[in-house]
Amino acid sequence: MILLLDAANTLIHKPSFARKFLSVLESHSITVDSDRFAYHHKLLSEAIEFPDKTSKAFYSEFNSMLLYSLGIIPGTELLDEIFTTCSYLPWEAFDDVMELKNWPGQISVLSNFHSGLTEILNECVPSVFSSMIISEKSTYRKPDPRFYQEAIEKLSCKPEDIIYIGDSPKLDLHPAQMVGMNAWLIDRTNFYPASDRRISSFAEILSLAGR
């Protein structure tokens, strides 16, 4: 059984991002509840397509929409300060990624990301992954099922022999199921309680082999 994983917000994240974003708002005398901020950011991230390589123009648009959703007018000064403060923050592995060492088989990555992902994961989660399939190096990207089909071909296995885990219903769960993978959401904050295809931690991965 092969374990195939998404990268951003599944394996790695930027834990200081929300705190820094909210600190910029506070410096402008704007207070936003951290849980409300996380909810709005997650919803918008599901709706907006992220490019493999982001830019200031992309984040200005994304952050404008995020601020509007919170009832805040996104002025140029505020957007520039958010970009300066929150861009290029370091990636870190989630605490439960250490549980991957218990997986008895092959572990690979399938991600919408630029080619620098290899270096990032090697720093954050060393000596774990046998292969990485990255959208910048492919003709396809999530949620195109052909990207998942490419992974099946590169891994040389049947789709039902792949347990796929990601954090997005749209980008991960649905297309992976479409090609026949045993797909699951990792939902550490119980954002998708209605889903019957969710785990709350990588500590549950061993139990998935029989499901």
VEXMI-533573 format. One record per atom (N, C-alpha, C): residue in one letter; x, y, z. Coordinates in steps of 0.001 Angstrom, whole numbers, padded with zeros to 6 digits, always signed. Each point is the difference from the previous one (the first is absolute). Example, Ala and Ser with C-alpha at 12.3 -4.5 7.8 and 13.67 -1.06 7.14 Angstrom:
BEGIN
A+013190-005690+007800 A-000890+001190+000000 A+000900+001200+000000 S-000350+001050-000720 S+000820+001190+000060 S-000770+001090+000730 
This chain:
BEGIN
M+000847-001199+000000 M-000847+001199+000000 M+000882+001249+000000 I-000275+000913-000920 I+000779+001232-000124 I-000767+001154+000650 L+000705+000816+000755 L-000574+001197+000607 L+000408+001193-000860 L-000985+000708-000552 L+000234+001162-000851 L-000589+001222+000698 L+000807+001051+000135 L-000390+001128+000834 L+000084+001333-000732 D-000928+000870+000300 D+000099+001400-000368 D+001097+000628+000866 A+000449+001204-000361 A+001075+000635+000771 A-000502+001167+000852 A-000310+001137-000635 A-000356+001198+000759 A-001279-000197+000800 N+000085+000249+001295 N-001105-000122+000958 N-000444-001445+000238 T+000792-000930-000516 T-000160-001414+000335 T+001244-000479+000733 L+001163+000215-000616 L+001277-000342+000616 L+000657+001206+000656 I-000070+001130-000685 I+000694+001204+000456 I-000961+001187+000063 H+000353+000948+000822 H-000805+001219+000132 H+000896+001136+000462 K-000604+001181+000121 K+000717+001170+000497 K-000682+000447+001287 P+000427-000540+001134 P-000734+000218+001252 P-000035+001441+000484 S+000938+000825-000455 S+000015+001389+000469 S-000856+000921-000868 F-000557-000526-001101 F-000709+000858-000948 F-001179+000738+000628 A-000913-000726+000617 A-001214+000630+000544 A+000353+001026+001070 R+000934-000355+000859 R+000390+000924+001067 R+000556+001303-000573 K+000841-000100-001010 K+000589+001197-000597 K-001050+000827-000752 F-000897-000678-000703 F-001055+000706-000723 F-000864+000779+000989 L-000411-000669+001072 L-000863+000656+000986 L+000731+001116+000727 S+001309-000130+000166 S+000762+001066+000658 S+000037+001262-000857 V+000042-000176-001330 V-000069+001165-000890 V-001350+000697+000164 L-001069-000789+000037 L-001325+000596+000185 L-000084+000737+001329 E+000551-000594+001042 E-000040+000638+001323 E+000771+001313+000007 S+001078+000069-000783 S+000774+001247-000077 S-000799+001109-000671 H-001062-000380-000708 H-000916+000968-000613 H-001301+000108+000802 S+000055-000463+001258 S-001161+000066+000915 S-001179-000814-000504 I+000309-001151-000659 I-001034-000917-000488 I+000173-001328+000731 T-001039-000447+000667 T+000067-001256+000743 T-000881-001044-000676 V+000595-001154-000304 V-000724-001108-000612 V+000266-001255+000817 D-001045-000708+000338 D+000143-001255+000739 D+000804-001003-000830 S+000937-000679+000629 S+000896-000893-000731 S-000740-001173-000644 D-001021-000534+000675 D-000774-001103-000578 D-000803+000472-001206 R-000548+001197+000093 R-000750+000560-001128 R+000944+000233-001182 F+001172+000510+000284 F+000986+000222-001059 F+000356-001315-000685 A+000263-001044+000802 A+000365-001301-000563 A-001114-000560-000873 Y-001243+000181+000433 Y-001152-000489-000757 Y-000103+000693-001355 H+000104+001326+000009 H-000103+000755-001246 H+001168-000323-000928 H+001180-000120+000559 H+001181-000303-000820 H-000133-001373-000651 K-000507-000964+000737 K-000167-001348-000548 K-001043-000012-001103 L-001123+000652+000208 L-001044+000046-001024 L+000503+000644-001280 L+000709+001100+000147 L+000510+000694-001174 L+001060-000838-000711 S+000817-000701+000761 S+001028-000860-000591 S-000614-001135-000803 E-001190-000451+000398 E-000702-001035-000758 E-000567+000560-001302 A-000351+001287+000002 A-000670+000593-001159 A+000979+000545-001035 I+001182+000429+000439 I+000970+000645-000882 I+001046-001000-000461 E+000349+000052-001273 E+001046-000875-000528 E+001363+000648+000222 F+000868-000681+000726 F+001341+000495+000267 F+000927-000409-001145 P+000795+000925-000512 P+000986-000377-001018 P+001155-000772+000640 D+000784-000684-000838 D+001160-000719+000531 D+000978+000967+000662 K+000196+001150-000646 K+000841+001046+000571 K-000872+001226+000246 T-000079+000393+001250 T-000818+001157+000351 T+000789+001297-000205 S-000699+001129+000081 S+000616+001302-000225 S-000686+001030+000873 K+000575+001205+000039 K-000626+001071+000765 K-001366+000334-000571 A-000131-000025-001331 A-001289+000297-000623 A-001050-001022+000404 F+000390-001286+000025 F-000955-001039+000405 F-000446+000224+001450 Y+000968+000230+000890 Y-000363+000130+001408 Y-000741+001301+000289 S+000248+001037-000770 S-000771+001226+000179 S-001473-000261-000293 E-000255-000775-001062 E-001376-000344-000335 E-000601-000935+001045 F+000755-001024+000385 F-000498-000959+000989 F-000285+000696+001328 N+000958+000800+000466 N-000177+000659+001295 N-001100+001053-000045 S-000201+000621-001155 S-001118+000940-000137 S-001320-000721+000212 M-000141-001157-000641 M-001241-000771+000136 M-000172-000489+001432 L+001102-000396+000638 L-000070-000454+001385 L-000444+001139+000915 L+000592+001168-000177 L-000370+001140+000827 L-001454+000409-000229 Y-000424+000034-001251 Y-001405+000320-000280 Y-000934-000977+000718 S+000369-001299-000001 S-000857-001009+000634 S-000105+000214+001510 L+000997+000702+000554 L+000015+000289+001435 L-000594+001373+000304 G-000455+000697-001048 G-000594+001328+000197 G+001019+001115+000070 I+001200-000239-000550 I+001085+000975+000077 I+000314+000511-001410 I+000107+001315-000152 I+000336+000580-001294 I+001511-000150-000235 P+000394-000639-001092 P+001427-000274-000240 P+000729+001158-000676 G+000450+000963+000768 G+000768+001102-000557 G+001388-000435-000434 T+000626+000771-000858 T+001317-000345-000538 T+001049-000125+001098 E-000006+000922+000945 E+000981-000033+001091 E-000147-001281+000819 L-001237-000356+000323 L-000246-001204+000795 L+000443-001253-000769 L-000338-000076-001273 L+000380-001158-000808 L+001512-000127-000120 D+000687+001120-000186 D+001458-000041-000103 D+000631-000461+001301 E-000550+000452+001119 E+000554-000388+001296 E-000242-001488+000266 I-001171-000488-000378 I-000286-001427+000163 I+000955-000825-000855 F+000209+000420-001243 F+000898-000742-000880 F+001425-000014+000547 T+000487+001141+000438 T+001363+000088+000528 T+000168-000866+001249 T-001018+000004+000853 T+000090-000719+001272 T-000208-001502-000152 C-000867-000394-000927 C-000438-001396-000059 C+000599-000814-001141 S+000748+000622-000875 S+000566-000737-001129 S+001325-000668+000376 Y+000264-001116-000666 Y+001269-000714+000130 Y+000260-000488+001426 L-001068-000308+000711 L+000153-000609+001320 L+000453-001452-000173 P+000712-000537+000966 P+000521-001366-000156 P-001085-001066+000114 W+000147-001042-000804 W-000858-001176+000115 W+000492-000869+001143 E-000942-000633+000691 E+000336-000954+001057 E-000900-001218-000133 A+000501-001143+000433 A-000814-001211-000017 A-001004+000041+001144 F-001195-000538-000234 F-000961-000193+001087 F+000583-000998+001002 D-000376+000151+001252 D+000537-000877+001046 D-000276-001476-000275 D-001184-000301-000565 D-000363-001402-000177 D+000676-000654-001203 V+000775+000770-000781 V+000718-000581-001139 V+000989-001066+000466 M+000450+000093+001235 M+000915-001015+000542 M-000632-001389-000016 E-001342-000063-000035 E-000682-001286-000029 E+000239-000757-001309 L+000449+000699-001038 L+000232-000649-001284 L+001093-001062+000072 K+000866+000120+000993 K+001067-000992+000136 K-000544-001391+000301 N-001261-000060+000426 N-000611-001291+000313 N-000607-000679-001229 W-000066+000729-001115 W-000594-000579-001201 W+000949-001041-000580 P-000453-001222-000246 P+000905-001078-000413 P+000377+000005-001477 G-000692+000785-000810 G+000241-000040-001436 G+000539+001301-000561 Q-000156+000152-001298 Q+000487+001165-000727 Q-000860+001228+000297 I+000644+001160+000090 I-000693+001269+000185 I+000452+000967-001088 S-000962+000594-000721 S+000306+000957-001058 S-000854+001243+000175 V+000321+001020-000789 V-000691+001292+000099 V-000554+000386-001361 L-001226+000549-000003 L-000638+000556-001192 L-000490+001397+000364 S+000562+001029-000625 S-000294+001345+000484 S-000023+001046-001110 N-000919+000963+000134 N+000069+001236-000781 N+001048+000879+000661 F+001159+000087-000606 F+001107+000724+000641 F+001077+000240-001038 H+000922+000879+000330 H+001151+000218-000869 H+001090-001024+000329 S+001039-000029-000815 S+001022-001042+000134 S+000815+000111+001284 G-000106+001121+000699 G+000699+000134+001272 G-000578-000861+001107 L-001130-000665-000261 L-000614-000840+001026 L+000938-001107+000456 T+000778-000545-000913 T+000911-001087+000362 T+000933+000429+001112 E+000586+001173-000139 E+000922+000503+001020 E-000734+000293+001307 I-001191+000588-000110 I-000773+000327+001206 I-000321-001258+000792 L-000488-001035-000683 L-000367-001232+000710 L+001224-000730+000524 N+001090+000051-000732 N+001219-000653+000491 N+000503+000651+001280 E-000260+001300+000157 E+000390+000698+001225 E-000980-000262+001135 C-001292-000015-000336 C-001026-000131+001045 C-000294-001445+000391 V+000043-000892-000986 V-000355-001407+000227 V+001049-000884-000709 P+001216-000042+000488 P+001067-000689-000733 P-000176-001515-000052 S+000470-000580-001106 S+000123-001464-000166 S-001326-000740+000151 V-001058+000553-000567 V-001301-000658+000089 V-000560-000363-001369 F+000155+000863-000984 F-000730-000139-001260 F+000839-000654-001098 S-000615-000979-000660 S+000689-000703-001082 S-000103+000756-001325 S-001045+000829-000166 S-000156+000785-001217 S-000902+001186+000270 M+000158+001044-000837 M-000835+001191+000108 M-000490+000375-001393 I-001309+000103-000157 I-000613+000367-001264 I-000559+001401+000186 I+000590+000974-000713 I-000248+001415+000245 I-000588+000648-001250 S-001019+000815+000180 S-000739+000550-001144 S+000866+000844-000923 E+000974+000730+000548 E+000839+000837-000853 E+000769-000837-001032 K+000230-001264+000329 K+000734-000878-000910 K-000937-000885-000820 S-001294+000253+000069 S-000993-000831-000672 S-000837+000843-000959 T-000680-000672-000898 T-000961+000666-000876 T-001279+000336+000758 Y-000251-000727+001095 Y-001256+000119+000733 Y+000227+000495+001422 R-001102+000348+000656 R+000038+000409+001403 R-001364-000292+000609 K-000059-000032+001321 K-001267-000224+000677 K-000969+001135-000314 P-001288-000289-000143 P-000685-001274+000258 P-000185-000870-001242 D+000797+000187-001023 D-000129-000796-001220 D+000272-001473+000315 P-000959-000890-000246 P+000216-001426+000280 P+001197-000581-000759 R+000382+000643-001105 R+001145-000499-000764 R+001308+000142+000778 F+000052+000946+000912 F+001179+000137+000862 F+000096-001213+000928 Y-001143-000439+000489 Y-000041-001185+000862 Y+000292-001264-000804 Q-000479-000034-001233 Q+000285-001140-000865 Q+001499-000077-000300 E+000625+001152-000152 E+001449+000045-000198 E+000727-000618+001188 A-000499+000281+001197 A+000614-000572+001201 A-000127-001521+000002 I-001167-000498-000394 I-000204-001453-000052 I+001006-000639-000951 E+000189+000631-001159 E+000931-000546-000990 E+001440+000047+000498 K+000387+001088+000653 K+001371+000119+000489 K+000272-000941+001170 L-001030-000272+000785 L+000170-000902+001135 L-000149-001468-000403 S-000439-000233-001241 S-000110-001359-000563 S-000836-000913+000887 C-001204+000435+000299 C-000864-000803+000852 C-001455+000236-000392 K-000888-000770+000608 K-001423+000199-000207 K-000483+001144+000894 P-000996+000768-000435 P-000469+001122+000828 P-000509-000435+001370 E-000596-001184+000051 E-000520-000468+001287 E+001104-000382+000984 D+001234-000060-000501 D+001138-000290+000871 D+000649+001273+000537 I-000624+001142-000264 I+000515+001285+000471 I-000950+000587+001037 I+000524+000317+001170 I-000727+000797+000983 I+000470+001429-000169 Y-000934+000860-000415 Y+000352+001402-000248 Y-000583+000873+001104 I+000810+000925+000514 I-000450+000893+001071 I+000350+001438-000356 G-000999+000879+000075 G+000203+001425-000205 G-000960+000791+000861 D+000093+001320-000053 D-000809+000830+000907 D-001178+000671-000678 S-000188-000206-001323 S-001051+000709-000726 S-001001-000952-000633 P-001298+000186+000249 P-001006-000820-000679 P+000049+000175-001520 K+000188+001259-000452 K-000025+000296-001430 K+001271-000449-000711 L+001147+000304+000573 L+001273-000275-000666 L+000521-001406+000249 D-000386-000589+001126 D+000573-001285+000411 D-000998-001150-000002 L-000993+000092+000859 L-000894-001132+000224 L-000767-000399-001259 H-000683+000949-000618 H-000865-000327-001136 H+000772-000549-001202 P+001041+000687-000502 P+000698-000539-001171 P+000711-001312+000273 A+000518-000181+001213 A+000650-001268+000327 A-001007-001151-000012 Q-001207+000260+000514 Q-001053-001012-000047 Q-000415-000297-001437 M-000011+001024-000856 M-000422-000167-001386 M+000876-001008-000750 V+001282-000066+000352 V+000891-000940-000696 V+000133-001326+000748 G-000743-000164+001093 G-000036-001280+000692 G+000916-000155+001185 M+000636+001094+000434 M+000860-000094+001182 M-000832-000073+001277 N+000592-000561+001027 N-000600-000035+001336 N+000335+001339+000659 A-000861+000993-000202 A+000327+001385+000341 A-000612+000445+001320 W+000776+000842+000723 W-000421+000503+001306 W+000414+001453+000168 L-000781+000732+000804 L+000353+001343+000421 L+000737-000065+001321 I+001035+000800+000145 I+000557+000199+001336 I-000561+001327+000501 D-000700-000059+001100 D-000787+001131+000497 D+000312+000187+001477 R+001125+000625+000272 R+000485+000123+001380 R-000850+000920+000856 T-000736+000917-000626 T-000786+000981+000761 T-001494-000256-000084 N-000393-001170-000474 N-001418-000364-000110 N-000768+001011-000849 F+000621+000396-001124 F-000624+000963-000888 F-001104-000638-000846 Y+000110-001321-000209 Y-000956-000711-000850 Y-000680-001139+000770 P-000757+000316+001051 P-000600-001053+000810 P-001022-000851-000746 A-000539+000507-001098 A-001000-000757-000750 A+000621-001076-000887 S+001288+000071-000221 S+000652-000970-000884 S+000188-001341+000710 D-000297-001085-000733 D+000239-001335+000552 D+001325-000559-000488 R+000813+000871-000616 R+001307-000422-000518 R+001079+000903+000583 R+000036+000068+001319 R+000952+000901+000636 R+000732-000686+001137 I+001245+000434+000203 I+000774-000377+001175 I+000450+001295+000666 S+000289-000054+001266 S+000385+001211+000717 S+001502+000094+000223 S+000724-001076-000328 S+001435-000018+000242 S+000648-001129-000789 F+001278+000154-000313 F+000732-001089-000636 F+000160-001200+000941 A-000336+000190+001265 A+000034-001135+000933 A-000998-001073-000410 E-000954+000360-000865 E-001031-000950-000439 E+000342-000736-001296 I+001179+000238-000557 I+000272-000551-001329 I+000036-001517-000052 L+000492-000634+001027 L+000099-001458-000033 L-001383-000644-000074 S-001000+000658+000599 S-001347-000552-000013 S-000644+000095-001389 L+000551+000851-000887 L-000612+000184-001313 L+000263-001158-000949 A+001046-000758+000245 A+000357-001086-000913 A-001120-001019-000146 G-000791-000156+001046 G-001085-000979-000072 G-001354+000605-000282 R-000032+001294-000379 R-001278+000696-000208 R-000184+000384-001466 
